[in-house]
Amino acid sequence: MLQTMTAVGSGNGFGTTAWWGFSPALDLQDTYLESSLEHLRLSQDGIPELNILLVGSVDGRHIFKTMSQAHQWPRRKINFYVLENNLEALGRQLLFLNLALEPSEKMGLQEKSEMFLELMGNTLLRSQTAAYLQEKSDIFIRYVTDPDFQQTHLPILDLSALKFKERDQLEAIFQFWRNPDPHAFQIKHLWDLRLRQYLGTRYDSRRGVCDWDLNMTLHEHGAKVINFREFFQWRDTGVAFEMREAPYDIPNKTLASGRLLRYKGEPVPARGYWGDIATGPYITFGIESEDTNLLKTRNGLPTKSAQEISLHNVTALMYGLTYHAHYDPPAPSNEEGNDDNLPKESDHTKLEATSGPPCTEDVRVHFLPLNCLSELHHKSKYQQLFNIIFFSCSMVHFLKPNVHLMSAPKSTLIVELTNFLPDLHKEQVSEFASRVISLTMEAGFVPVETTDKKAFSLFQLGDQEVGEVLGKISPLEVTEPSS
């Protein structure tokens, strides 16, 4: 059994466990560089399939945005393959997926959106949200222990690739989540210890440090909608989203992760908070929007906060998932707390959904074993499979030439950059981007220069022969592993 420890691990702001992405959510169908459908495989019923590999996407943001905007594209089957380096990240994505697909008659759009942001980016929860987490943890335990039950209740998810040991560990994680004891995870104490270790002698002047990081890094790279008040509150407490006049006082146990620490010379399993304390969760949904009104400025200052933009964008995603239509926000006169926060049906917007959960018949989310990327190309079903591959900045070291063997012709590769990491100097950000280009070209991908996705680098698989790439893979990587 893991014990909650006061040791805080890494002294950098990035941490060792990523809980949210460091780049905005993408509609991956929109990002796909190949317009021709000839490279897409066909499903058994003759519908083109788009196969997407997500390496370290952490929070499911690309899945939700792609699903919610699928109605804008020709019909395709979409298979997401999710690969992470820790099981807690997989557990959280299961939680978010389950929440996003709650039937509309059970949970209103506003409640669902607020709860999503709360669970994703807050160290502290409202009692209502904590009760939901505890209730669902019981169901998640059944999901990982009873495949038939899981397929009946959440058929969009495929856990069959996970190892039995990983299922057992996920069960232990969910058992911890459902533990009602607020002292089981003392996040206030752990957060402050992380801050003190990170800032050192600068701890007493942390407001000034916060102001510098916000203006010189986040604002510099396009996140100007994040204001100092909300950013400092998150930096100081870990609470990013306070959308209700209610106490946020129950630890968010989904932000706990396990590590082996040295104690008196011996490795000791410990549970603590080793995530980001420098950038914050606003980047994922809070700095871009299709609604340009949210990005307006007055006297040089944004009129909306990152929290308000995040809530709008997540609400739009949840709406698109449920109604397969574009989201038009309600008039401001709507009473606060009204969960039926939906635009009225009009001539130009027809709600296609009836009561029940969102329709997911064309989507499948596959959870892959931890850190399995070096082995995937050994299995024939993954060879030349993926049309789109995403790498987070924290897992780009897994980008090896063998990725070429799993990539479909003309596939798109998206790599998250380090623009929003305050710990890095400009020279280090540039060096990272250069290193990414080097890694991708070794794998046979060609850089795409014309892109407005400043937080990403985009590449497309070139015409390089597989044999040329195989020459860059060690014999151990191309030899079929022994059973």
C-alpha positions as CSV (number, residue, x, y, z in Angstrom):
1,M,0.0,0.0,0.0
2,L,1.3,3.4,-0.9
3,Q,1.7,5.9,1.9
4,T,1.3,9.7,1.5
5,M,4.7,11.2,2.1
6,T,5.8,14.8,2.7
7,A,8.7,14.4,0.3
8,V,8.0,16.4,-2.9
9,G,10.3,15.0,-5.5
10,S,11.4,17.1,-8.4
11,G,12.5,20.7,-7.8
12,N,11.3,22.0,-11.2
13,G,8.0,23.5,-11.9
14,F,7.1,20.9,-14.6
15,G,7.2,18.1,-12.1
16,T,7.5,14.4,-12.9
17,T,3.8,13.6,-13.5
18,A,1.8,15.6,-16.1
19,W,-1.8,16.1,-15.3
20,W,-2.8,18.5,-18.1
21,G,-1.3,19.4,-21.5
22,F,0.9,22.3,-22.2
23,S,-0.8,23.2,-25.5
24,P,-4.4,23.9,-26.6
25,A,-6.9,21.2,-27.6
26,L,-6.9,20.2,-31.2
27,D,-9.5,18.9,-33.6
28,L,-7.2,16.3,-35.1
29,Q,-9.3,15.9,-38.2
30,D,-8.7,19.5,-38.9
31,T,-5.0,19.1,-38.3
32,Y,-4.6,16.0,-40.6
33,L,-2.5,17.2,-43.4
34,E,-3.6,14.6,-46.1
35,S,-6.7,15.7,-47.9
36,S,-7.0,12.5,-49.9
37,L,-8.9,9.5,-48.3
38,E,-7.0,6.9,-50.3
39,H,-4.6,6.2,-47.4
40,L,-7.4,5.5,-45.0
41,R,-8.3,1.9,-44.3
42,L,-12.0,0.9,-44.6
43,S,-14.0,-0.6,-41.7
44,Q,-16.0,-3.7,-42.2
45,D,-19.0,-1.7,-43.2
46,G,-17.0,0.3,-45.8
47,I,-16.5,3.5,-43.8
48,P,-13.0,5.2,-43.9
49,E,-11.1,4.8,-40.6
50,L,-8.9,7.4,-39.1
51,N,-6.4,5.8,-36.6
52,I,-4.8,8.2,-34.1
53,L,-1.9,7.5,-31.7
54,L,-1.7,9.9,-28.7
55,V,1.6,9.6,-26.8
56,G,1.4,11.5,-23.5
57,S,-1.7,13.6,-24.3
58,V,-2.5,13.2,-20.6
59,D,-6.0,14.8,-20.3
60,G,-8.0,13.6,-23.3
61,R,-8.5,17.1,-24.7
62,H,-7.7,16.2,-28.3
63,I,-10.1,13.3,-28.1
64,F,-13.0,15.4,-26.8
65,K,-12.4,18.2,-29.3
66,T,-12.1,15.8,-32.2
67,M,-15.2,13.9,-31.2
68,S,-17.3,17.1,-30.6
69,Q,-16.5,18.5,-34.0
70,A,-16.8,15.2,-36.0
71,H,-20.2,16.4,-37.3
72,Q,-18.4,19.0,-39.4
73,W,-16.6,16.3,-41.4
74,P,-17.5,13.5,-43.7
75,R,-18.3,10.4,-41.7
76,R,-15.3,8.4,-40.6
77,K,-14.6,5.8,-38.0
78,I,-12.1,7.2,-35.5
79,N,-9.9,5.0,-33.4
80,F,-7.8,6.7,-30.6
81,Y,-4.9,4.8,-29.2
82,V,-3.8,6.3,-25.8
83,L,-0.3,5.7,-24.5
84,E,0.9,7.2,-21.2
85,N,3.8,6.7,-18.9
86,N,1.7,6.4,-15.7
87,L,-1.6,4.7,-14.9
88,E,-3.0,7.7,-13.0
89,A,-3.2,9.6,-16.3
90,L,-5.1,6.7,-17.9
91,G,-7.5,6.6,-14.9
92,R,-8.2,10.3,-15.2
93,Q,-8.9,10.0,-18.9
94,L,-11.4,7.2,-18.1
95,L,-13.0,9.6,-15.6
96,F,-13.2,12.4,-18.1
97,L,-14.6,10.2,-20.8
98,N,-17.2,8.8,-18.5
99,L,-18.2,12.3,-17.4
100,A,-18.4,13.7,-20.9
101,L,-20.7,10.8,-21.9
102,E,-23.1,11.1,-19.0
103,P,-26.7,11.2,-20.4
104,S,-28.1,14.7,-20.7
105,E,-31.2,13.8,-18.5
106,K,-28.8,12.8,-15.7
107,M,-26.4,15.7,-15.8
108,G,-27.0,19.1,-17.3
109,L,-24.5,20.8,-19.7
110,Q,-23.4,23.5,-17.3
111,E,-22.9,21.1,-14.4
112,K,-21.0,18.6,-16.5
113,S,-18.6,21.3,-17.9
114,E,-17.9,22.8,-14.5
115,M,-17.3,19.4,-13.0
116,F,-14.9,18.5,-15.8
117,L,-12.7,21.6,-15.3
118,E,-12.8,21.1,-11.5
119,L,-11.6,17.5,-11.7
120,M,-9.1,18.4,-14.4
121,G,-7.4,21.4,-12.9
122,N,-8.2,21.9,-9.2
123,T,-6.4,20.6,-6.1
124,L,-9.6,21.1,-4.1
125,L,-13.2,20.0,-5.0
126,R,-16.7,20.9,-4.0
127,S,-18.6,18.2,-2.0
128,Q,-20.9,17.5,-5.0
129,T,-17.9,16.8,-7.2
130,A,-16.1,14.7,-4.6
131,A,-19.3,12.6,-4.2
132,Y,-19.4,12.1,-8.0
133,L,-15.8,10.9,-8.0
134,Q,-16.4,8.5,-5.1
135,E,-19.5,7.1,-6.7
136,K,-17.8,6.6,-10.1
137,S,-14.7,5.0,-8.6
138,D,-16.8,2.0,-7.6
139,I,-18.0,1.7,-11.2
140,F,-14.5,2.1,-12.6
141,I,-13.3,-0.8,-10.4
142,R,-15.9,-3.0,-12.1
143,Y,-14.7,-1.7,-15.5
144,V,-11.2,-3.0,-14.9
145,T,-12.2,-6.2,-13.2
146,D,-15.2,-7.2,-15.4
147,P,-14.7,-6.6,-19.1
148,D,-18.3,-7.6,-20.0
149,F,-19.7,-5.0,-17.6
150,Q,-17.4,-2.4,-19.0
151,Q,-18.3,-3.1,-22.6
152,T,-22.0,-3.0,-21.7
153,H,-21.8,0.4,-19.9
154,L,-19.0,2.2,-21.7
155,P,-18.5,0.4,-25.1
156,I,-16.5,3.3,-26.5
157,L,-13.6,2.2,-24.4
158,D,-11.3,-0.7,-25.1
159,L,-9.1,-1.9,-22.2
160,S,-8.2,-5.3,-23.7
161,A,-4.6,-4.3,-24.5
162,L,-3.8,-3.5,-20.8
163,K,-1.7,-6.1,-18.9
164,F,-3.3,-7.9,-15.9
165,K,-0.8,-6.1,-13.6
166,E,-1.9,-2.7,-14.9
167,R,-5.5,-3.6,-14.4
168,D,-4.7,-4.5,-10.8
169,Q,-2.9,-1.2,-10.3
170,L,-5.8,0.8,-11.8
171,E,-8.1,-1.0,-9.4
172,A,-5.9,0.2,-6.5
173,I,-5.9,3.7,-7.8
174,F,-9.7,3.8,-8.0
175,Q,-9.9,2.3,-4.5
176,F,-7.9,5.3,-3.3
177,W,-10.1,7.7,-5.2
178,R,-13.2,6.4,-3.4
179,N,-11.6,6.6,0.0
180,P,-13.7,9.3,1.8
181,D,-11.0,10.2,4.3
182,P,-9.9,13.8,3.6
183,H,-6.6,13.1,5.3
184,A,-5.6,10.4,2.9
185,F,-4.2,13.0,0.5
186,Q,-3.2,16.2,2.2
187,I,-2.9,18.3,-1.0
188,K,-2.7,21.7,0.7
189,H,0.4,20.6,2.6
190,L,1.9,18.8,-0.4
191,W,1.3,21.7,-2.7
192,D,3.0,24.2,-0.3
193,L,6.0,21.8,0.0
194,R,6.3,21.6,-3.8
195,L,6.2,25.4,-4.0
196,R,8.8,25.9,-1.3
197,Q,11.2,23.4,-2.9
198,Y,10.6,24.9,-6.3
199,L,11.0,28.5,-5.3
200,G,13.6,28.1,-2.6
201,T,14.7,31.5,-1.4
202,R,12.2,33.2,-3.7
203,Y,9.2,31.7,-1.8
204,D,8.5,34.9,0.1
205,S,8.5,36.9,-3.1
206,R,6.4,34.4,-5.0
207,R,4.0,37.1,-6.2
208,G,6.8,38.8,-8.1
209,V,8.0,35.5,-9.5
210,C,4.5,34.7,-10.6
211,D,4.1,38.1,-12.3
212,W,7.4,37.6,-14.1
213,D,6.6,34.1,-15.4
214,L,3.1,35.2,-16.5
215,N,4.3,38.2,-18.4
216,M,7.6,36.9,-19.8
217,T,6.6,33.4,-20.7
218,L,2.9,32.8,-20.9
219,H,1.9,36.2,-22.3
220,E,4.9,36.3,-24.5
221,H,3.7,33.1,-26.3
222,G,0.1,34.0,-26.7
223,A,-1.6,33.3,-23.5
224,K,-2.4,37.0,-22.7
225,V,-6.0,36.2,-21.5
226,I,-4.6,34.6,-18.3
227,N,-4.8,37.4,-15.8
228,F,-2.6,37.8,-12.7
229,R,-5.3,37.3,-10.2
230,E,-6.4,33.8,-11.4
231,F,-2.8,32.8,-12.2
232,F,-1.5,33.7,-8.8
233,Q,-4.4,32.0,-7.1
234,W,-3.6,28.8,-8.9
235,R,0.1,29.1,-8.2
236,D,-0.6,29.7,-4.5
237,T,-3.3,27.1,-3.9
238,G,-3.6,24.8,-6.9
239,V,-7.2,25.9,-7.4
240,A,-7.7,27.1,-11.0
241,F,-11.4,27.1,-11.5
242,E,-13.9,28.5,-8.9
243,M,-17.2,28.8,-10.7
244,R,-19.6,28.4,-7.9
245,E,-20.2,30.2,-4.6
246,A,-19.4,27.0,-2.7
247,P,-16.6,25.7,-0.5
248,Y,-13.7,24.1,-2.5
249,D,-12.3,22.1,0.4
250,I,-12.1,18.4,-0.4
251,P,-8.8,17.1,-1.9
252,N,-8.8,16.0,-5.5
253,K,-7.4,12.5,-5.2
254,T,-7.1,12.1,-8.9
255,L,-4.0,14.4,-8.7
256,A,-2.2,11.9,-6.5
257,S,0.5,9.7,-8.0
258,G,2.9,7.1,-6.7
259,R,6.7,7.0,-6.7
260,L,9.5,5.2,-5.0
261,L,11.5,7.5,-2.8
262,R,14.7,6.8,-0.9
263,Y,14.2,6.8,2.9
264,K,17.1,5.9,5.1
265,G,18.8,4.3,2.1
266,E,15.8,2.1,1.3
267,P,13.2,2.6,-1.6
268,V,9.8,3.4,-0.1
269,P,6.6,3.6,-2.1
270,A,5.0,7.0,-1.6
271,R,2.0,8.9,-2.8
272,G,2.1,12.6,-3.3
273,Y,1.7,15.5,-5.7
274,W,4.5,15.7,-8.3
275,G,2.7,17.6,-11.0
276,D,3.0,21.0,-12.6
277,I,3.1,24.1,-10.3
278,A,4.5,26.5,-12.9
279,T,2.3,26.7,-16.0
280,G,-1.2,25.7,-14.9
281,P,-4.2,24.1,-16.5
282,Y,-5.5,27.2,-18.4
283,I,-3.5,26.4,-21.6
284,T,-5.6,23.4,-22.6
285,F,-9.0,25.2,-23.0
286,G,-8.5,28.7,-21.8
287,I,-6.4,30.7,-24.3
288,E,-8.1,30.1,-27.7
289,S,-11.7,30.1,-28.8
290,E,-13.7,30.0,-32.0
291,D,-15.9,32.8,-30.5
292,T,-13.8,35.9,-31.1
293,N,-15.9,37.9,-28.7
294,L,-14.2,36.1,-25.9
295,L,-10.8,37.3,-27.0
296,K,-11.6,41.0,-27.2
297,T,-9.7,43.5,-25.3
298,R,-10.6,46.8,-23.7
299,N,-7.9,49.4,-23.0
300,G,-5.3,46.7,-23.9
301,L,-6.7,44.2,-21.4
302,P,-8.7,41.0,-22.1
303,T,-12.4,41.4,-21.3
304,K,-12.7,37.7,-20.4
305,S,-10.6,35.6,-18.0
306,A,-9.0,32.2,-18.9
307,Q,-11.5,30.6,-16.6
308,E,-14.4,32.1,-18.5
309,I,-12.9,31.0,-21.8
310,S,-12.2,27.6,-20.5
311,L,-15.8,27.1,-19.3
312,H,-17.2,28.3,-22.6
313,N,-14.9,26.0,-24.7
314,V,-15.6,22.9,-22.5
315,T,-19.3,23.7,-22.6
316,A,-19.1,23.9,-26.4
317,L,-17.3,20.5,-26.5
318,M,-19.9,18.9,-24.3
319,Y,-22.6,20.4,-26.4
320,G,-21.1,19.1,-29.7
321,L,-20.7,15.6,-28.2
322,T,-24.4,15.5,-27.2
323,Y,-26.1,17.4,-30.0
324,H,-23.8,17.1,-33.0
325,A,-24.2,20.8,-33.7
326,H,-22.4,24.1,-33.2
327,Y,-22.8,25.7,-29.7
328,D,-24.4,29.1,-29.4
329,P,-24.2,30.4,-25.9
330,P,-27.4,31.4,-24.1
331,A,-28.3,35.0,-23.4
332,P,-26.7,36.5,-20.3
333,S,-30.1,36.8,-18.7
334,N,-30.3,33.1,-18.0
335,E,-30.5,32.5,-14.3
336,E,-27.3,31.3,-12.6
337,G,-27.4,27.6,-11.8
338,N,-29.7,26.7,-14.6
339,D,-28.3,23.4,-15.8
340,D,-30.4,23.4,-18.9
341,N,-27.9,25.8,-20.4
342,L,-28.8,25.1,-24.0
343,P,-29.5,27.4,-27.0
344,K,-33.1,27.2,-28.1
345,E,-33.8,25.2,-31.3
346,S,-33.9,27.4,-34.3
347,D,-34.1,27.2,-38.1
348,H,-30.3,27.1,-38.4
349,T,-29.6,24.7,-35.5
350,K,-31.5,21.4,-35.1
351,L,-30.7,19.3,-32.1
352,E,-30.1,15.9,-33.5
353,A,-29.8,14.1,-30.2
354,T,-32.7,12.6,-28.2
355,S,-32.5,11.8,-24.6
356,G,-29.7,9.4,-23.6
357,P,-25.9,9.5,-23.7
358,P,-24.0,11.1,-26.6
359,C,-23.8,8.9,-29.7
360,T,-20.3,7.3,-30.0
361,E,-20.9,4.5,-32.5
362,D,-18.1,5.8,-34.8
363,V,-15.5,6.3,-32.0
364,R,-13.3,3.8,-30.1
365,V,-10.7,4.7,-27.5
366,H,-8.0,2.1,-26.9
367,F,-5.8,2.2,-23.8
368,L,-2.4,0.8,-24.5
369,P,0.1,-0.6,-22.0
370,L,2.5,1.9,-20.3
371,N,5.6,2.8,-22.3
372,C,4.9,0.2,-25.0
373,L,5.9,2.4,-28.0
374,S,9.2,0.6,-28.6
375,E,7.3,-2.7,-29.0
376,L,4.2,-1.7,-31.0
377,H,5.9,-2.1,-34.4
378,H,6.5,-5.8,-33.7
379,K,2.7,-6.4,-33.9
380,S,1.3,-6.6,-37.4
381,K,-2.0,-4.9,-36.5
382,Y,-0.1,-1.7,-35.7
383,Q,2.2,-1.7,-38.7
384,Q,1.4,1.2,-41.1
385,L,-1.8,1.9,-39.0
386,F,-1.6,5.4,-37.7
387,N,-2.7,8.3,-39.8
388,I,-2.1,10.9,-37.1
389,I,0.5,10.6,-34.3
390,F,0.7,13.1,-31.4
391,F,3.7,13.4,-29.0
392,S,3.7,15.6,-25.9
393,C,6.8,17.5,-25.0
394,S,7.3,15.3,-22.0
395,M,7.4,12.0,-24.0
396,V,9.2,13.2,-27.2
397,H,12.2,11.1,-26.2
398,F,10.1,8.1,-27.3
399,L,10.1,9.4,-30.9
400,K,12.4,6.9,-32.6
401,P,12.8,5.7,-36.2
402,N,10.5,2.7,-35.4
403,V,7.6,5.2,-35.4
404,H,7.9,5.1,-39.2
405,L,6.9,1.4,-39.2
406,M,3.6,2.2,-37.5
407,S,2.8,5.2,-39.7
408,A,0.3,5.0,-42.6
409,P,1.4,6.6,-45.9
410,K,1.3,10.5,-45.7
411,S,0.6,10.3,-42.0
412,T,0.7,13.5,-39.9
413,L,3.0,13.9,-36.9
414,I,2.2,16.6,-34.3
415,V,4.7,17.4,-31.6
416,E,3.9,19.6,-28.6
417,L,6.6,22.3,-28.0
418,T,7.8,23.8,-24.7
419,N,6.6,27.4,-25.3
420,F,4.5,27.4,-22.1
421,L,7.1,26.1,-19.7
422,P,8.4,29.0,-17.6
423,D,11.4,27.1,-16.4
424,L,13.0,27.2,-19.8
425,H,14.9,30.1,-21.3
426,K,14.2,31.1,-24.9
427,E,17.4,29.4,-26.0
428,Q,16.3,26.1,-24.4
429,V,12.9,26.4,-26.1
430,S,14.6,26.9,-29.5
431,E,17.0,24.0,-28.8
432,F,14.0,21.7,-28.0
433,A,12.3,22.7,-31.3
434,S,15.5,21.9,-33.2
435,R,15.9,18.6,-31.5
436,V,12.3,17.7,-32.4
437,I,13.0,18.4,-36.1
438,S,16.1,16.2,-35.9
439,L,14.2,13.3,-34.3
440,T,11.3,13.5,-36.7
441,M,13.5,13.6,-39.8
442,E,15.4,10.5,-38.5
443,A,12.0,8.8,-38.4
444,G,11.3,9.8,-42.0
445,F,9.0,12.8,-41.5
446,V,9.3,16.1,-43.3
447,P,8.6,19.5,-41.4
448,V,5.6,21.5,-42.5
449,E,6.5,25.1,-42.4
450,T,3.1,26.7,-43.0
451,T,1.2,26.3,-39.7
452,D,-0.5,28.7,-37.3
453,K,-0.2,26.1,-34.5
454,K,2.5,27.9,-32.6
455,A,2.4,25.5,-29.7
456,F,3.1,22.5,-32.0
457,S,5.5,21.4,-34.8
458,L,3.8,19.6,-37.7
459,F,5.4,17.0,-39.9
460,Q,4.2,14.6,-42.6
461,L,5.7,11.2,-43.5
462,G,7.9,11.6,-46.5
463,D,8.6,9.2,-49.4
464,Q,11.7,7.8,-47.6
465,E,11.9,4.0,-48.1
466,V,11.3,1.9,-45.1
467,G,14.7,0.2,-45.6
468,E,16.5,3.6,-45.1
469,V,14.7,4.1,-41.8
470,L,15.3,0.5,-40.7
471,G,19.0,1.2,-41.0
472,K,18.7,3.6,-38.1
473,I,17.0,1.1,-35.9
474,S,19.2,-1.2,-33.8
475,P,19.0,-4.9,-34.5
476,L,17.3,-5.5,-31.1
477,E,14.4,-3.3,-32.2
478,V,13.8,-5.0,-35.5
479,T,14.1,-8.6,-34.2
480,E,10.9,-10.2,-33.1
481,P,11.1,-10.4,-29.3
482,S,11.3,-13.9,-27.8
483,S,8.2,-15.2,-26.1
